[in-house]
Amino acid sequence: MDRPVIFLNSLFFVIGFSIIFSLLGVLLQTALEHVAFDAVNVLRIIGGSVIILFGILLIASLKYTIPFLQTEHRLKPRRYRNSYVTSFVFGAAFAIGWTPCVGFILGAIYAFAATSPGIGFALLVSYSLGLGIPFLIAGAFFSKFSGFVQRSQKLIKYFNIIGGIFLIAVGILVVANYIGIISIFLMSADASVNVGGQLNFAIAFIAGLLSFLSPCILPLVPAFLSYMAGTTAKK
């Protein structure tokens, strides 16, 4: 199978999981869009605390097994005659339960979205982009990307520490409402740009990128590419 077809299969895979994540963002946004201002402040404190907790658990998972959040529920979607349909369904299944241990980061993004009721959908789209763009790059340059995965094995062990520190930092900013303060400060420098929204989207995008670089996803990329190519992945 040639490179353009692998890339298109990767694209449909990304569309599949992006739709699921985005729909969850819509549900979250719909449920919270009429929340009163005082309730939003409570959600901010609770959500920020949850994000900090996820960061601590992510670091702790280096040594301890965290029940539930490190449980993967693999779904085996059937193959269709059209490979793009198969890739799309596989992407949706990936979002629903196939992904192990990124529950820490994804859960933190849900908590983050709960602190910003009006942009829950946009935050989940940003997260999907952060997670999806590396898959598209892998599909476009699959031979070189496989080599990158092999070379990065020694660095993957540091992911939990880096990701955990990132989540803890974001959680502290949310609890202290420093994200809002930073946004106001930056907006005063350029009132024509919605810096506050861009800052939130950047956090969600980075979280998606961290999910891709996690020890649970990055090492699986060669098998993912083999699946996209319709071949049998080496064990």
Rosetta silent file (secondary structure, phi, psi, omega in degrees, C-alpha in Angstrom):
SEQUENCE: MDRPVIFLNSLFFVIGFSIIFSLLGVLLQTALEHVAFDAVNVLRIIGGSVIILFGILLIASLKYTIPFLQTEHRLKPRRYRNSYVTSFVFGAAFAIGWTPCVGFILGAIYAFAATSPGIGFALLVSYSLGLGIPFLIAGAFFSKFSGFVQRSQKLIKYFNIIGGIFLIAVGILVVANYIGIISIFLMSADASVNVGGQLNFAIAFIAGLLSFLSPCILPLVPAFLSYMAGTTAKK
SCORE:     score description
SCORE:     0.000 S_00000001
   1 L     0.000  132.653 -173.654    0.000    0.000    0.000 S_00000001
   2 L   -81.650  169.509 -174.015    1.517    3.361   -0.992 S_00000001
   3 H   -59.662  -43.990  179.205    2.185    6.338    1.244 S_00000001
   4 H   -57.889  -37.710 -179.770   -0.856    8.465    0.230 S_00000001
   5 H   -68.987  -40.359  177.091   -3.233    5.633    1.156 S_00000001
   6 H   -62.520  -41.136  178.845   -1.539    5.131    4.534 S_00000001
   7 H   -63.611  -43.183  179.994   -1.819    8.871    5.163 S_00000001
   8 H   -65.702  -38.283  175.382   -5.520    8.889    4.233 S_00000001
   9 H   -62.895  -40.396  177.204   -6.155    5.906    6.498 S_00000001
  10 H   -63.214  -38.581  179.153   -4.373    7.791    9.280 S_00000001
  11 H   -62.152  -45.879  179.599   -6.541   10.830    8.543 S_00000001
  12 H   -67.424  -33.252  175.105   -9.768    8.840    8.885 S_00000001
  13 H   -61.309  -46.924  179.967   -8.416    7.275   12.088 S_00000001
  14 H   -64.376  -41.133  177.743   -7.797   10.767   13.520 S_00000001
  15 H   -60.999  -38.592 -179.142  -11.240   11.948   12.390 S_00000001
  16 H   -60.477  -51.233 -178.302  -12.782    8.956   14.160 S_00000001
  17 H   -77.014  -25.999  177.874  -11.344    9.680   17.590 S_00000001
  18 H   -66.066  -39.182  179.149  -11.639   13.464   17.151 S_00000001
  19 H   -63.512  -43.537 -179.792  -15.403   13.185   16.625 S_00000001
  20 H   -62.941  -49.170  179.552  -15.811   11.114   19.804 S_00000001
  21 H   -61.484  -41.125 -178.823  -13.735   13.506   21.908 S_00000001
  22 H   -66.671  -38.948  176.892  -15.504   16.530   20.397 S_00000001
  23 H   -62.242  -39.563  176.235  -18.954   15.049   21.075 S_00000001
  24 H   -63.968  -36.262  175.984  -17.964   14.561   24.703 S_00000001
  25 H   -64.793  -39.417  177.043  -16.895   18.204   24.716 S_00000001
  26 H   -62.568  -45.472  179.500  -20.300   19.231   23.347 S_00000001
  27 H   -61.077  -42.690  179.804  -22.078   17.221   26.055 S_00000001
  28 H   -65.804  -42.826 -179.640  -19.903   18.776   28.739 S_00000001
  29 H   -65.623  -42.123  179.537  -20.392   22.281   27.363 S_00000001
  30 H   -62.987  -39.318 -177.958  -24.178   21.822   27.068 S_00000001
  31 H   -70.216  -25.546 -172.817  -24.410   20.559   30.632 S_00000001
  32 H  -112.608   -2.917 -171.285  -22.439   23.489   32.040 S_00000001
  33 L   -67.672  -21.273 -179.619  -23.239   26.458   29.794 S_00000001
  34 L  -104.331   16.531 -179.872  -25.974   27.808   32.084 S_00000001
  35 L   -70.669  137.804 -179.062  -23.992   27.408   35.296 S_00000001
  36 L   -67.425  160.650 -176.362  -24.036   30.527   37.491 S_00000001
  37 H   -59.341  -43.666 -179.824  -20.883   32.588   38.015 S_00000001
  38 H   -62.652  -37.768  179.519  -20.457   31.490   41.641 S_00000001
  39 H   -67.786  -34.662  177.977  -20.795   27.851   40.584 S_00000001
  40 H   -62.575  -39.652  177.335  -18.116   28.369   37.926 S_00000001
  41 H   -62.835  -39.704  176.911  -15.705   29.518   40.641 S_00000001
  42 H   -64.609  -43.906  178.190  -16.457   26.357   42.621 S_00000001
  43 H   -61.155  -37.339  179.566  -15.921   24.272   39.481 S_00000001
  44 H   -61.130  -45.358 -179.052  -12.634   26.076   38.902 S_00000001
  45 H   -67.569  -45.061  179.679  -11.328   25.135   42.339 S_00000001
  46 H   -64.975  -47.330 -178.847  -12.601   21.550   42.115 S_00000001
  47 H   -61.842  -43.284  178.251  -11.407   21.132   38.523 S_00000001
  48 H   -63.040  -39.448  178.470   -7.973   22.575   39.273 S_00000001
  49 H   -64.103  -39.608  178.303   -7.622   20.288   42.295 S_00000001
  50 H   -64.891  -40.384  178.935   -8.537   17.293   40.136 S_00000001
  51 H   -62.897  -42.753  176.974   -5.926   18.302   37.545 S_00000001
  52 H   -60.606  -43.248  179.623   -3.276   18.527   40.285 S_00000001
  53 H   -61.041  -43.078  178.179   -4.346   15.090   41.541 S_00000001
  54 H   -61.863  -38.203  178.316   -4.029   13.629   38.033 S_00000001
  55 H   -63.718  -43.434  178.272   -0.530   15.101   37.779 S_00000001
  56 H   -63.659  -43.709  179.841    0.498   13.532   41.074 S_00000001
  57 H   -64.458  -35.780  179.306   -1.000   10.176   40.062 S_00000001
  58 H   -63.222  -42.892  177.393    0.789   10.302   36.713 S_00000001
  59 H   -68.161  -41.729 -179.137    4.140   10.675   38.462 S_00000001
  60 H   -64.183  -26.746 -177.742    3.189    8.066   41.082 S_00000001
  61 L   -67.393  -11.706  173.461    2.292    5.590   38.314 S_00000001
  62 L   -62.118  -32.889 -175.906    6.033    5.238   37.635 S_00000001
  63 L  -111.459  -29.935 -175.036    6.216    3.162   40.798 S_00000001
  64 L  -120.462  152.034  174.763    2.634    2.158   41.578 S_00000001
  65 L   -89.238  122.939 -179.299   -0.227    0.747   39.551 S_00000001
  66 L   -94.735  113.912 -179.132   -3.223    3.077   39.670 S_00000001
  67 L   -59.733  153.890  175.008   -6.494    1.075   39.439 S_00000001
  68 L    71.721  -58.801 -174.994   -9.126    2.073   36.863 S_00000001
  69 L   -74.817  -13.983  174.997   -7.177    4.927   35.238 S_00000001
  70 L  -110.549   20.318  177.223   -4.497    2.543   33.991 S_00000001
  71 L   -97.424  128.612  178.566   -6.994   -0.031   32.766 S_00000001
  72 L  -104.594  140.886  179.735   -7.360   -0.328   29.027 S_00000001
  73 L  -117.140   92.828 -175.178  -10.544   -1.567   27.404 S_00000001
  74 L   -78.425  130.931  174.417   -9.612   -2.736   23.942 S_00000001
  75 L  -109.158  138.728 -179.019  -12.306   -2.817   21.329 S_00000001
  76 L  -110.621   89.765 -179.383  -11.717   -4.826   18.187 S_00000001
  77 L   -66.953  142.842  179.279  -13.578   -3.115   15.357 S_00000001
  78 L   -70.040  153.002  176.625  -14.434   -5.309   12.407 S_00000001
  79 L   -84.548  137.055  176.542  -12.692   -4.743    9.103 S_00000001
  80 L  -106.062  162.523  179.822  -14.778   -3.309    6.294 S_00000001
  81 L   -60.899  -36.956  176.647  -14.229   -3.671    2.604 S_00000001
  82 L   -88.346  117.447 -175.144  -13.414    0.029    2.473 S_00000001
  83 H   -64.893  -27.477 -179.916  -10.197    0.572    4.470 S_00000001
  84 H   -69.174  -36.591  176.047  -11.134    4.197    5.218 S_00000001
  85 H   -64.675  -43.017  177.765  -14.311    3.089    6.983 S_00000001
  86 H   -59.297  -44.760 -179.497  -12.253    0.588    8.979 S_00000001
  87 H   -64.351  -39.793  178.784   -9.777    3.310    9.962 S_00000001
  88 H   -63.415  -46.902  179.759  -12.592    5.659   10.994 S_00000001
  89 H   -64.933  -38.443  178.334  -14.242    2.989   13.175 S_00000001
  90 H   -62.763  -40.399  177.835  -10.850    2.055   14.617 S_00000001
  91 H   -63.856  -41.331  178.024  -10.280    5.715   15.566 S_00000001
  92 H   -64.476  -41.859  178.517  -13.676    5.899   17.282 S_00000001
  93 H   -64.679  -37.396  177.298  -12.928    2.672   19.170 S_00000001
  94 H   -57.939  -44.381 -179.193   -9.539    4.103   20.151 S_00000001
  95 H   -68.819  -36.474 -174.873  -11.266    7.116   21.744 S_00000001
  96 H   -71.820  -40.238 -175.987  -13.887    5.033   23.539 S_00000001
  97 H  -167.965    2.511 -174.034  -11.622    2.622   25.345 S_00000001
  98 H   -81.438  -21.692 -172.224   -8.564    1.324   23.537 S_00000001
  99 L   -84.975  116.833  177.392   -6.130    3.914   24.917 S_00000001
 100 L   -85.698  151.556  167.178   -4.426    2.932   28.177 S_00000001
 101 L    59.018   -9.232  171.669   -3.068    5.310   30.843 S_00000001
 102 L   -77.676    2.351  176.555   -3.690    8.571   28.957 S_00000001
 103 H   -56.655  -29.933  177.680   -6.716    8.709   31.239 S_00000001
 104 H   -62.175  -50.250 -176.500   -4.646   10.959   33.502 S_00000001
 105 H   -73.476  -44.896 -179.664   -4.161   13.605   30.827 S_00000001
 106 H   -63.886  -41.203  177.194   -7.552   13.233   29.157 S_00000001
 107 H   -60.863  -38.091  178.090   -9.269   13.320   32.560 S_00000001
 108 H   -64.678  -37.362  179.148   -7.359   16.513   33.354 S_00000001
 109 H   -68.073  -38.042  175.187   -8.600   18.074   30.094 S_00000001
 110 H   -62.050  -42.074  178.023  -12.194   17.175   30.980 S_00000001
 111 H   -64.769  -39.225  178.450  -11.666   18.823   34.363 S_00000001
 112 H   -64.432  -41.472  178.717  -10.095   21.825   32.618 S_00000001
 113 H   -64.348  -33.888  179.398  -13.061   22.045   30.246 S_00000001
 114 H   -66.298  -23.851  178.440  -15.415   21.976   33.242 S_00000001
 115 L   -84.038   -8.755  178.371  -13.730   25.142   34.518 S_00000001
 116 L  -131.696   72.037 -170.664  -14.484   26.892   31.196 S_00000001
 117 H   -53.885  -29.469 -174.713  -18.103   25.889   30.447 S_00000001
 118 H   -79.636  -14.104 -174.363  -18.400   28.002   27.295 S_00000001
 119 H  -127.888   25.377 -179.986  -15.491   26.460   25.400 S_00000001
 120 H   -56.859  -43.792  179.901  -15.614   22.776   26.349 S_00000001
 121 H   -61.860  -46.473 -177.659  -16.103   21.718   22.730 S_00000001
 122 H   -64.548  -36.426  179.475  -13.212   23.863   21.491 S_00000001
 123 H   -66.127  -40.469  178.773  -10.878   22.533   24.192 S_00000001
 124 H   -69.847  -32.167  174.745  -11.589   18.919   23.229 S_00000001
 125 H   -65.371  -42.598  178.734  -11.037   19.806   19.556 S_00000001
 126 H   -62.873  -41.119  177.162   -7.676   21.355   20.507 S_00000001
 127 H   -61.734  -43.334 -179.849   -6.785   18.226   22.480 S_00000001
 128 H   -62.264  -37.824  177.999   -7.734   16.079   19.470 S_00000001
 129 H   -65.140  -44.322  179.272   -5.505   18.179   17.220 S_00000001
 130 H   -61.350  -36.965  178.279   -2.573   17.804   19.607 S_00000001
 131 H   -79.136  -34.942 -171.673   -3.081   14.050   19.661 S_00000001
 132 H   -82.746  -36.998 -176.554   -3.990   13.706   15.980 S_00000001
 133 H   -58.472  -43.191  176.266   -1.368   15.778   14.153 S_00000001
 134 H   -61.073  -34.130  176.135    1.534   13.457   15.185 S_00000001
 135 H   -63.452  -40.125  179.368   -0.497   10.493   13.884 S_00000001
 136 H   -66.763  -39.612  177.104   -0.853   12.290   10.543 S_00000001
 137 H   -63.914  -40.956  178.042    2.877   13.043   10.471 S_00000001
 138 H   -62.015  -39.650  178.796    3.558    9.380   11.250 S_00000001
 139 H   -68.233  -32.514 -178.663    1.278    8.364    8.383 S_00000001
 140 H   -78.785  -32.152 -177.063    2.974   10.744    5.965 S_00000001
 141 L  -127.880   54.282 -168.911    6.542    9.749    6.910 S_00000001
 142 H   -61.591  -37.308 -178.172    5.959    6.254    8.264 S_00000001
 143 H   -68.316  -43.716 -179.950    9.420    4.814    7.534 S_00000001
 144 H   -71.511  -34.492 -177.397   11.301    7.690    9.179 S_00000001
 145 H   -68.034  -35.727  177.466    8.846    7.907   12.071 S_00000001
 146 H   -60.527  -38.681  176.860    9.393    4.257   12.973 S_00000001
 147 H   -66.055  -37.952  177.826   13.093    5.035   13.338 S_00000001
 148 H   -62.325  -40.952  179.346   12.248    8.015   15.545 S_00000001
 149 H   -61.804  -43.065  179.865   10.177    5.771   17.825 S_00000001
 150 H   -62.800  -40.289 -177.703   13.079    3.355   18.193 S_00000001
 151 H   -73.345  -23.007 -174.708   15.503    6.165   19.054 S_00000001
 152 L   -90.678    1.288 -175.985   13.125    7.727   21.596 S_00000001
 153 H   -57.733  -39.031 -177.788   12.709    4.630   23.774 S_00000001
 154 H   -69.542  -24.874 -177.417   15.251    5.859   26.345 S_00000001
 155 H   -87.953  -19.782 -175.475   13.470    9.203   26.680 S_00000001
 156 H   -61.315  -31.177 -176.431    9.964    7.800   27.104 S_00000001
 157 L   -63.491  -19.172  179.180   10.660    6.867   30.724 S_00000001
 158 L   -87.710   -4.317 -175.262   10.785   10.579   31.576 S_00000001
 159 H   -59.324  -47.175 -175.597    7.310   11.208   30.145 S_00000001
 160 H   -59.139  -36.859  179.736    5.411   10.591   33.398 S_00000001
 161 H   -69.867  -47.893 -179.712    7.550   13.137   35.236 S_00000001
 162 H   -63.428  -48.087  179.628    7.275   15.792   32.520 S_00000001
 163 H   -62.940  -40.220  179.813    3.549   15.182   31.979 S_00000001
 164 H   -64.219  -43.686  178.440    2.873   15.121   35.725 S_00000001
 165 H   -62.949  -39.868  178.303    4.700   18.416   36.309 S_00000001
 166 H   -59.961  -47.157 -178.741    2.771   19.967   33.393 S_00000001
 167 H   -66.294  -41.027  178.809   -0.585   18.903   34.858 S_00000001
 168 H   -61.857  -42.398  179.445    0.328   20.048   38.366 S_00000001
 169 H   -63.333  -44.217  178.622    1.395   23.444   37.012 S_00000001
 170 H   -63.442  -42.464  179.796   -1.847   23.820   35.029 S_00000001
 171 H   -60.692  -41.896  178.228   -3.886   22.742   38.062 S_00000001
 172 H   -64.097  -42.283  178.081   -2.218   25.340   40.276 S_00000001
 173 H   -61.095  -39.156 -179.346   -2.869   28.043   37.667 S_00000001
 174 H   -69.197  -48.267 -178.612   -6.534   27.017   37.497 S_00000001
 175 H   -60.461  -43.375 -178.063   -7.078   26.890   41.285 S_00000001
 176 L   -81.613   -3.223 -177.797   -5.373   30.241   41.819 S_00000001
 177 L    61.959   26.514  178.938   -7.176   31.695   38.770 S_00000001
 178 H   -71.946  -25.487  176.905   -3.801   32.744   37.406 S_00000001
 179 H   -61.052  -42.981  177.144   -4.839   31.659   33.896 S_00000001
 180 H   -64.680  -40.587 -179.742   -7.474   34.386   33.987 S_00000001
 181 H   -65.678  -44.437  177.584   -4.987   36.893   35.401 S_00000001
 182 H   -60.695  -41.684 -179.624   -2.381   36.032   32.759 S_00000001
 183 H   -61.835  -44.471  179.864   -5.060   36.331   30.073 S_00000001
 184 H   -62.777  -41.532  179.922   -6.138   39.775   31.314 S_00000001
 185 H   -62.960  -45.179 -178.920   -2.515   40.923   31.429 S_00000001
 186 H   -69.895  -36.069  179.580   -1.805   39.705   27.906 S_00000001
 187 H   -66.610  -30.163  178.240   -5.078   41.079   26.555 S_00000001
 188 H   -66.685  -25.552  177.832   -4.165   44.519   27.921 S_00000001
 189 H   -78.167  -31.134 -179.937   -1.105   44.367   25.675 S_00000001
 190 L  -149.442   87.649 -175.005   -3.196   43.508   22.613 S_00000001
 191 L   -67.792  -15.371 -177.927   -6.922   43.913   23.143 S_00000001
 192 L   -78.739   -9.594 -176.502   -7.652   42.883   19.531 S_00000001
 193 L  -116.140  133.745  177.747   -6.643   39.259   20.230 S_00000001
 194 L   -80.420   77.431 -175.354   -8.537   36.821   22.439 S_00000001
 195 H   -66.301  -35.329 -179.277   -5.399   35.745   24.262 S_00000001
 196 H   -57.682  -47.655  179.205   -7.363   34.097   27.065 S_00000001
 197 H   -65.432  -40.358 -179.618   -9.005   31.621   24.717 S_00000001
 198 H   -63.896  -36.148  179.076   -5.752   31.005   22.862 S_00000001
 199 H   -65.021  -44.097  177.430   -3.976   30.215   26.137 S_00000001
 200 H   -62.122  -43.639 -179.163   -6.617   27.634   27.069 S_00000001
 201 H   -65.655  -37.132  178.813   -6.482   26.058   23.600 S_00000001
 202 H   -63.535  -41.192  178.115   -2.673   25.922   23.743 S_00000001
 203 H   -61.693  -45.403 -179.968   -2.843   24.043   27.060 S_00000001
 204 H   -64.435  -39.698  179.634   -5.319   21.534   25.590 S_00000001
 205 H   -64.002  -45.701  179.329   -3.186   21.124   22.446 S_00000001
 206 H   -62.020  -37.632  178.022   -0.017   20.478   24.478 S_00000001
 207 H   -62.661  -40.033  176.660   -1.960   17.940   26.562 S_00000001
 208 H   -64.064  -41.263  178.565   -2.930   16.097   23.367 S_00000001
 209 H   -64.143  -40.480  177.838    0.688   16.111   22.208 S_00000001
 210 H   -63.984  -35.851  177.407    1.801   14.743   25.591 S_00000001
 211 H   -61.217  -42.592  179.381   -0.780   11.973   25.249 S_00000001
 212 H   -64.178  -37.216 -177.002    0.761   10.936   21.937 S_00000001
 213 L   -82.617    1.623 -178.199    4.263   10.961   23.440 S_00000001
 214 L   -67.963  158.130  178.786    3.163    8.832   26.392 S_00000001
 215 L   -64.114  -12.944 -178.376    4.683    5.361   26.939 S_00000001
 216 L   -88.665  -24.321 -175.417    1.282    3.910   26.094 S_00000001
 217 L  -109.429  -50.206 -174.031    0.893    5.377   22.607 S_00000001
 218 H   -54.812  -45.010  179.664    4.276    6.260   21.092 S_00000001
 219 H   -65.599  -16.869 -179.103    5.682    2.692   21.233 S_00000001
 220 H   -88.011   -4.788 -175.491    2.526    1.462   19.473 S_00000001
 221 H   -59.261  -43.573  177.585    3.001    3.733   16.453 S_00000001
 222 H   -57.854  -41.326  177.391    4.845    1.110   14.327 S_00000001
 223 H   -65.783  -37.362  177.314    1.979   -1.349   14.929 S_00000001
 224 H   -60.989  -44.542 -179.535   -0.489    1.438   14.134 S_00000001
 225 H   -65.626  -37.737  177.555    1.259    2.124   10.820 S_00000001
 226 H   -65.058  -39.897  177.746    1.246   -1.578    9.984 S_00000001
 227 H   -63.150  -44.122  179.507   -2.465   -1.702   10.720 S_00000001
 228 H   -62.643  -32.415 -179.295   -3.048    1.328    8.527 S_00000001
 229 H   -83.366   -5.523  179.209   -1.073   -0.344    5.749 S_00000001
 230 L    77.291   19.377  179.086   -3.135   -3.525    6.069 S_00000001
 231 L  -106.268  176.194  178.341   -0.107   -5.611    7.009 S_00000001
 232 L   -94.510  121.598 -179.335    0.645   -7.728   10.065 S_00000001
 233 L   -72.301  142.760  175.507    2.580   -5.865   12.717 S_00000001
 234 L   -70.469  147.044 -177.652    5.585   -7.548   14.236 S_00000001
 235 L   -65.288    0.000    0.000    5.120   -8.449   17.864 S_00000001
